[in-house]
Amino acid sequence: MSKLSLRPAQPADISLILDFIQELAEYERLSDQVVADPLLMTEHLFGPRPFAEVLIGEVDGEAAGFALFFHNYSTFLGRPGIYLEDLYVRPAARGAGLGKALLSELARLAVSRGCGRLEWSVLDWNQPAIGFYESLGATAQDEWTVYRLSGTALKALADQTR
């Protein structure tokens, strides 16, 4: 039986976090989109106004996965929520229960912080993840479509306010 442990990330973990992000991007076939800068990420995660938090999951004392999350807000519930941006467990550690432990800890944090929900997105082709999430009682929100503004489209819209 493997020993699982979770801990909040520290600034010294930034290289580890970036490694996890790159590994996740490779799994999701999105490596070409990773442009995260270590200095900016350190400021965004550990600076005076953190934008996100990270949990590091360990199996037998070795870092094996992470969860990066932040708060959002539901106007309908009138309560904050937690949005899970990334959840990743290294292939060698899968099946040890680390993914479930990370999600369970996020659920615990959500409840203790008075949040009304825990949400995340999953790629529609990622059947192993979908099956795992559904086994925990999560339900797909198929009636919603995610939209995104980024890059030049984001800048163009921002420029219209001037």
Buried (B, 14 or more C-beta within 10 A) or exposed (E): EEEBEBEEBEEEBBEBBBBBBBBBBEBBEEEEEEEBEEEEBBBBBBEEEEEBBBBBBBBEEEBBBBBBBBBEEEEEEEBBBBBBEBBBBBEEBBEBBBBBBBBEBBBEBBEEEEBBEBBBEBEEEEEEBBEBBEEEEBEEEEEEEEEEEEEEEEEEEEEEEE
